[in-house]
């Protein structure tokens, strides 16, 4: 399956797709969101992650892993992200 096969929907039913070089996802709430993603990253192949209920992009795996390593290095240096109440 490819990104172009997804059907945008209103939140919270909108498809969630991984972004490269981050731990973020893009929600497709309309055709503009989907078209912008495809223009920026191509019509990449996607695979459903049933455990976490989002679409993974195997082509982004290496860049996401590199981001995770860099983020962990920053957390080790500066402390992790958390909220103090």
N, CA, C and O atoms as a GROMACS GRO file, in nm:
protein
  340
    1UNK      N    1   0.085  -0.117   0.000
    1UNK     CA    2   0.000   0.000   0.000
    1UNK      C    3   0.090   0.124   0.000
    1UNK      O    4   0.202   0.122   0.050
    2UNK      N    5   0.037   0.231  -0.058
    2UNK     CA    6   0.112   0.356  -0.067
    2UNK      C    7   0.031   0.470  -0.002
    2UNK      O    8  -0.089   0.457   0.021
    3UNK      N    9   0.100   0.580   0.025
    3UNK     CA   10   0.035   0.695   0.087
    3UNK      C   11  -0.084   0.741   0.003
    3UNK      O   12  -0.187   0.779   0.059
    4UNK      N   13  -0.071   0.740  -0.128
    4UNK     CA   14  -0.180   0.786  -0.215
    4UNK      C   15  -0.307   0.702  -0.200
    4UNK      O   16  -0.415   0.746  -0.239
    5UNK      N   17  -0.295   0.581  -0.144
    5UNK     CA   18  -0.411   0.494  -0.125
    5UNK      C   19  -0.493   0.532  -0.001
    5UNK      O   20  -0.607   0.488   0.013
    6UNK      N   21  -0.436   0.612   0.089
    6UNK     CA   22  -0.508   0.649   0.211
    6UNK      C   23  -0.620   0.747   0.181
    6UNK      O   24  -0.613   0.827   0.088
    7UNK      N   25  -0.724   0.739   0.263
    7UNK     CA   26  -0.837   0.831   0.250
    7UNK      C   27  -0.837   0.924   0.370
    7UNK      O   28  -0.852   0.877   0.484
    8UNK      N   29  -0.822   1.054   0.349
    8UNK     CA   30  -0.827   1.148   0.460
    8UNK      C   31  -0.961   1.140   0.534
    8UNK      O   32  -1.064   1.107   0.475
    9UNK      N   33  -0.958   1.170   0.662
    9UNK     CA   34  -1.079   1.168   0.744
    9UNK      C   35  -1.063   1.269   0.856
    9UNK      O   36  -0.952   1.310   0.890
   10UNK      N   37  -1.173   1.309   0.913
   10UNK     CA   38  -1.170   1.402   1.025
   10UNK      C   39  -1.108   1.336   1.148
   10UNK      O   40  -1.124   1.216   1.170
   11UNK      N   41  -1.038   1.415   1.226
   11UNK     CA   42  -0.980   1.365   1.351
   11UNK      C   43  -1.094   1.321   1.443
   11UNK      O   44  -1.194   1.393   1.450
   12UNK      N   45  -1.087   1.211   1.511
   12UNK     CA   46  -0.973   1.126   1.541
   12UNK      C   47  -0.960   1.006   1.449
   12UNK      O   48  -0.879   0.917   1.476
   13UNK      N   49  -1.035   1.000   1.341
   13UNK     CA   50  -1.028   0.886   1.249
   13UNK      C   51  -0.931   0.907   1.134
   13UNK      O   52  -0.921   0.823   1.045
   14UNK      N   53  -0.858   1.019   1.135
   14UNK     CA   54  -0.764   1.047   1.026
   14UNK      C   55  -0.644   0.954   1.031
   14UNK      O   56  -0.593   0.924   1.140
   15UNK      N   57  -0.597   0.909   0.915
   15UNK     CA   58  -0.480   0.822   0.911
   15UNK      C   59  -0.356   0.896   0.963
   15UNK      O   60  -0.336   1.014   0.934
   16UNK      N   61  -0.274   0.827   1.039
   16UNK     CA   62  -0.151   0.881   1.095
   16UNK      C   63  -0.034   0.812   1.029
   16UNK      O   64  -0.024   0.689   1.032
   17UNK      N   65   0.058   0.890   0.969
   17UNK     CA   66   0.172   0.836   0.895
   17UNK      C   67   0.301   0.894   0.952
   17UNK      O   68   0.310   1.014   0.980
   18UNK      N   69   0.403   0.807   0.968
   18UNK     CA   70   0.533   0.851   1.019
   18UNK      C   71   0.596   0.957   0.930
   18UNK      O   72   0.578   0.957   0.808
   19UNK      N   73   0.671   1.046   0.992
   19UNK     CA   74   0.753   1.143   0.920
   19UNK      C   75   0.900   1.102   0.933
   19UNK      O   76   0.938   1.039   1.031
   20UNK      N   77   0.983   1.138   0.835
   20UNK     CA   78   1.125   1.104   0.845
   20UNK      C   79   1.198   1.198   0.940
   20UNK      O   80   1.151   1.309   0.968
   21UNK      N   81   1.312   1.154   0.990
   21UNK     CA   82   1.402   1.238   1.071
   21UNK      C   83   1.338   1.296   1.196
   21UNK      O   84   1.375   1.406   1.239
   22UNK      N   85   1.241   1.225   1.254
   22UNK     CA   86   1.174   1.272   1.376
   22UNK      C   87   1.097   1.156   1.436
   22UNK      O   88   1.100   1.044   1.384
   23UNK      N   89   1.029   1.184   1.546
   23UNK     CA   90   0.940   1.084   1.604
   23UNK      C   91   0.794   1.128   1.586
   23UNK      O   92   0.705   1.079   1.655
   24UNK      N   93   0.772   1.219   1.493
   24UNK     CA   94   0.640   1.275   1.469
   24UNK      C   95   0.564   1.196   1.362
   24UNK      O   96   0.621   1.117   1.287
   25UNK      N   97   0.435   1.221   1.358
   25UNK     CA   98   0.347   1.162   1.257
   25UNK      C   99   0.269   1.274   1.191
   25UNK      O  100   0.251   1.381   1.249
   26UNK      N  101   0.223   1.251   1.070
   26UNK     CA  102   0.136   1.345   0.999
   26UNK      C  103  -0.005   1.287   0.995
   26UNK      O  104  -0.024   1.171   0.958
   27UNK      N  105  -0.102   1.367   1.034
   27UNK     CA  106  -0.242   1.326   1.025
   27UNK      C  107  -0.299   1.375   0.893
   27UNK      O  108  -0.279   1.490   0.856
   28UNK      N  109  -0.368   1.288   0.823
   28UNK     CA  110  -0.432   1.326   0.697
   28UNK      C  111  -0.578   1.354   0.722
   28UNK      O  112  -0.663   1.265   0.715
   29UNK      N  113  -0.608   1.481   0.750
   29UNK     CA  114  -0.746   1.521   0.774
   29UNK      C  115  -0.813   1.571   0.647
   29UNK      O  116  -0.936   1.584   0.642
   30UNK      N  117  -0.732   1.598   0.544
   30UNK     CA  118  -0.789   1.643   0.416
   30UNK      C  119  -0.691   1.612   0.303
   30UNK      O  120  -0.578   1.569   0.328
   31UNK      N  121  -0.734   1.633   0.181
   31UNK     CA  122  -0.649   1.602   0.065
   31UNK      C  123  -0.525   1.691   0.059
   31UNK      O  124  -0.421   1.649   0.008
   32UNK      N  125  -0.535   1.814   0.110
   32UNK     CA  126  -0.419   1.903   0.110
   32UNK      C  127  -0.306   1.842   0.194
   32UNK      O  128  -0.191   1.844   0.151
   33UNK      N  129  -0.338   1.789   0.313
   33UNK     CA  130  -0.237   1.725   0.398
   33UNK      C  131  -0.168   1.611   0.324
   33UNK      O  132  -0.046   1.599   0.326
   34UNK      N  133  -0.248   1.527   0.259
   34UNK     CA  134  -0.194   1.412   0.188
   34UNK      C  135  -0.107   1.457   0.070
   34UNK      O  136   0.003   1.405   0.050
   35UNK      N  137  -0.155   1.552  -0.008
   35UNK     CA  138  -0.081   1.600  -0.123
   35UNK      C  139   0.051   1.664  -0.080
   35UNK      O  140   0.154   1.645  -0.145
   36UNK      N  141   0.049   1.740   0.029
   36UNK     CA  142   0.171   1.805   0.079
   36UNK      C  143   0.274   1.701   0.123
   36UNK      O  144   0.393   1.716   0.097
   37UNK      N  145   0.226   1.594   0.188
   37UNK     CA  146   0.316   1.487   0.231
   37UNK      C  147   0.380   1.421   0.110
   37UNK      O  148   0.501   1.399   0.108
   38UNK      N  149   0.300   1.389   0.010
   38UNK     CA  150   0.351   1.324  -0.111
   38UNK      C  151   0.450   1.414  -0.184
   38UNK      O  152   0.552   1.365  -0.233
   39UNK      N  153   0.422   1.543  -0.192
   39UNK     CA  154   0.515   1.636  -0.258
   39UNK      C  155   0.648   1.642  -0.183
   39UNK      O  156   0.754   1.652  -0.245
   40UNK      N  157   0.643   1.636  -0.050
   40UNK     CA  158   0.765   1.648   0.030
   40UNK      C  159   0.844   1.518   0.039
   40UNK      O  160   0.967   1.520   0.041
   41UNK      N  161   0.774   1.404   0.044
   41UNK     CA  162   0.840   1.277   0.074
   41UNK      C  163   0.819   1.168  -0.030
   41UNK      O  164   0.876   1.060  -0.019
   42UNK      N  165   0.737   1.195  -0.130
   42UNK     CA  166   0.707   1.096  -0.232
   42UNK      C  167   0.590   1.007  -0.192
   42UNK      O  168   0.544   1.008  -0.078
   43UNK      N  169   0.544   0.931  -0.287
   43UNK     CA  170   0.432   0.838  -0.263
   43UNK      C  171   0.492   0.706  -0.211
   43UNK      O  172   0.495   0.606  -0.282
   44UNK      N  173   0.539   0.710  -0.088
   44UNK     CA  174   0.612   0.599  -0.029
   44UNK      C  175   0.520   0.484   0.012
   44UNK      O  176   0.400   0.503   0.034
   45UNK      N  177   0.579   0.366   0.020
   45UNK     CA  178   0.506   0.250   0.068
   45UNK      C  179   0.483   0.259   0.217
   45UNK      O  180   0.567   0.313   0.290
   46UNK      N  181   0.370   0.207   0.264
   46UNK     CA  182   0.334   0.213   0.406
   46UNK      C  183   0.288   0.076   0.454
   46UNK      O  184   0.239  -0.006   0.376
   47UNK      N  185   0.305   0.053   0.583
   47UNK     CA  186   0.266  -0.074   0.645
   47UNK      C  187   0.193  -0.041   0.775
   47UNK      O  188   0.239   0.042   0.854
   48UNK      N  189   0.079  -0.105   0.798
   48UNK     CA  190  -0.001  -0.079   0.918
   48UNK      C  191   0.065  -0.138   1.042
   48UNK      O  192   0.103  -0.255   1.043
   49UNK      N  193   0.078  -0.057   1.147
   49UNK     CA  194   0.128  -0.103   1.277
   49UNK      C  195   0.005  -0.124   1.365
   49UNK      O  196  -0.051  -0.029   1.418
   50UNK      N  197  -0.035  -0.248   1.379
   50UNK     CA  198  -0.158  -0.279   1.451
   50UNK      C  199  -0.147  -0.252   1.601
   50UNK      O  200  -0.248  -0.222   1.665
   51UNK      N  201  -0.028  -0.263   1.658
   51UNK     CA  202  -0.011  -0.240   1.801
   51UNK      C  203  -0.037  -0.094   1.837
   51UNK      O  204  -0.107  -0.065   1.934
   52UNK      N  205   0.019  -0.001   1.759
   52UNK     CA  206   0.008   0.141   1.790
   52UNK      C  207  -0.090   0.217   1.700
   52UNK      O  208  -0.112   0.336   1.719
   53UNK      N  209  -0.149   0.148   1.603
   53UNK     CA  210  -0.255   0.204   1.518
   53UNK      C  211  -0.210   0.326   1.436
   53UNK      O  212  -0.272   0.432   1.440
   54UNK      N  213  -0.101   0.307   1.362
   54UNK     CA  214  -0.057   0.411   1.268
   54UNK      C  215   0.013   0.344   1.150
   54UNK      O  216   0.042   0.225   1.154
   55UNK      N  217   0.040   0.422   1.046
   55UNK     CA  218   0.106   0.370   0.926
   55UNK      C  219   0.256   0.396   0.936
   55UNK      O  220   0.299   0.510   0.950
   56UNK      N  221   0.335   0.289   0.930
   56UNK     CA  222   0.480   0.300   0.928
   56UNK      C  223   0.528   0.315   0.784
   56UNK      O  224   0.464   0.267   0.690
   57UNK      N  225   0.642   0.383   0.769
   57UNK     CA  226   0.703   0.400   0.637
   57UNK      C  227   0.841   0.333   0.643
   57UNK      O  228   0.936   0.392   0.694
   58UNK      N  229   0.852   0.210   0.591
   58UNK     CA  230   0.981   0.140   0.596
   58UNK      C  231   1.097   0.221   0.538
   58UNK      O  232   1.210   0.208   0.586
   59UNK      N  233   1.071   0.303   0.438
   59UNK     CA  234   1.178   0.384   0.378
   59UNK      C  235   1.234   0.487   0.475
   59UNK      O  236   1.345   0.537   0.455
   60UNK      N  237   1.160   0.520   0.580
   60UNK     CA  238   1.205   0.620   0.678
   60UNK      C  239   1.272   0.554   0.800
   60UNK      O  240   1.316   0.626   0.890
   61UNK      N  241   1.282   0.424   0.805
   61UNK     CA  242   1.329   0.353   0.925
   61UNK      C  243   1.469   0.399   0.969
   61UNK      O  244   1.491   0.424   1.088
   62UNK      N  245   1.562   0.410   0.876
   62UNK     CA  246   1.699   0.448   0.913
   62UNK      C  247   1.705   0.591   0.966
   62UNK      O  248   1.773   0.617   1.066
   63UNK      N  249   1.635   0.684   0.902
   63UNK     CA  250   1.640   0.823   0.948
   63UNK      C  251   1.569   0.839   1.082
   63UNK      O  252   1.612   0.920   1.164
   64UNK      N  253   1.464   0.764   1.106
   64UNK     CA  254   1.394   0.770   1.235
   64UNK      C  255   1.481   0.709   1.345
   64UNK      O  256   1.483   0.758   1.458
   65UNK      N  257   1.553   0.601   1.312
   65UNK     CA  258   1.642   0.540   1.411
   65UNK      C  259   1.757   0.636   1.446
   65UNK      O  260   1.792   0.651   1.562
   66UNK      N  261   1.814   0.702   1.344
   66UNK     CA  262   1.921   0.799   1.368
   66UNK      C  263   1.870   0.914   1.455
   66UNK      O  264   1.941   0.961   1.544
   67UNK      N  265   1.747   0.958   1.431
   67UNK     CA  266   1.687   1.063   1.513
   67UNK      C  267   1.675   1.016   1.658
   67UNK      O  268   1.707   1.091   1.750
   68UNK      N  269   1.629   0.892   1.677
   68UNK     CA  270   1.613   0.837   1.812
   68UNK      C  271   1.745   0.831   1.888
   68UNK      O  272   1.750   0.861   2.007
   69UNK      N  273   1.852   0.792   1.818
   69UNK     CA  274   1.985   0.787   1.880
   69UNK      C  275   2.029   0.928   1.920
   69UNK      O  276   2.080   0.948   2.030
   70UNK      N  277   2.011   1.024   1.830
   70UNK     CA  278   2.049   1.162   1.859
   70UNK      C  279   1.965   1.219   1.974
   70UNK      O  280   2.017   1.291   2.059
   71UNK      N  281   1.837   1.188   1.976
   71UNK     CA  282   1.751   1.237   2.083
   71UNK      C  283   1.793   1.177   2.217
   71UNK      O  284   1.795   1.247   2.318
   72UNK      N  285   1.826   1.048   2.218
   72UNK     CA  286   1.872   0.985   2.342
   72UNK      C  287   2.003   1.047   2.390
   72UNK      O  288   2.022   1.067   2.510
   73UNK      N  289   2.093   1.077   2.295
   73UNK     CA  290   2.219   1.141   2.331
   73UNK      C  291   2.192   1.278   2.395
   73UNK      O  292   2.256   1.314   2.494
   74UNK      N  293   2.097   1.353   2.340
   74UNK     CA  294   2.061   1.482   2.397
   74UNK      C  295   1.999   1.466   2.536
   74UNK      O  296   2.027   1.544   2.626
   75UNK      N  297   1.914   1.366   2.551
   75UNK     CA  298   1.853   1.340   2.683
   75UNK      C  299   1.959   1.304   2.786
   75UNK      O  300   1.952   1.346   2.901
   76UNK      N  301   2.058   1.225   2.744
   76UNK     CA  302   2.166   1.188   2.835
   76UNK      C  303   2.248   1.310   2.878
   76UNK      O  304   2.298   1.317   2.990
   77UNK      N  305   2.259   1.406   2.786
   77UNK     CA  306   2.336   1.526   2.814
   77UNK      C  307   2.257   1.629   2.893
   77UNK      O  308   2.306   1.684   2.992
   78UNK      N  309   2.133   1.656   2.848
   78UNK     CA  310   2.055   1.768   2.902
   78UNK      C  311   1.937   1.725   2.988
   78UNK      O  312   1.873   1.810   3.050
   79UNK      N  313   1.907   1.597   2.992
   79UNK     CA  314   1.789   1.550   3.064
   79UNK      C  315   1.676   1.526   2.966
   79UNK      O  316   1.673   1.583   2.857
   80UNK      N  317   1.584   1.444   3.007
   80UNK     CA  318   1.472   1.406   2.920
   80UNK      C  319   1.358   1.507   2.926
   80UNK      O  320   1.351   1.590   3.016
   81UNK      N  321   1.269   1.497   2.827
   81UNK     CA  322   1.151   1.581   2.822
   81UNK      C  323   1.047   1.526   2.918
   81UNK      O  324   1.011   1.409   2.910
   82UNK      N  325   0.999   1.607   3.008
   82UNK     CA  326   0.890   1.567   3.096
   82UNK      C  327   0.824   1.692   3.154
   82UNK      O  328   0.882   1.800   3.155
   83UNK      N  329   0.704   1.674   3.200
   83UNK     CA  330   0.627   1.785   3.258
   83UNK      C  331   0.636   1.778   3.409
   83UNK      O  332   0.625   1.671   3.468
   84UNK      N  333   0.656   1.892   3.471
   84UNK     CA  334   0.654   1.900   3.617
   84UNK      C  335   0.523   1.965   3.656
   84UNK      O  336   0.491   2.074   3.609
   85UNK      N  337   0.446   1.898   3.741
   85UNK     CA  338   0.320   1.958   3.782
   85UNK      C  339   0.326   2.009   3.923
   85UNK      O  340   0.227   2.063   3.974
   0.00000   0.00000   0.00000
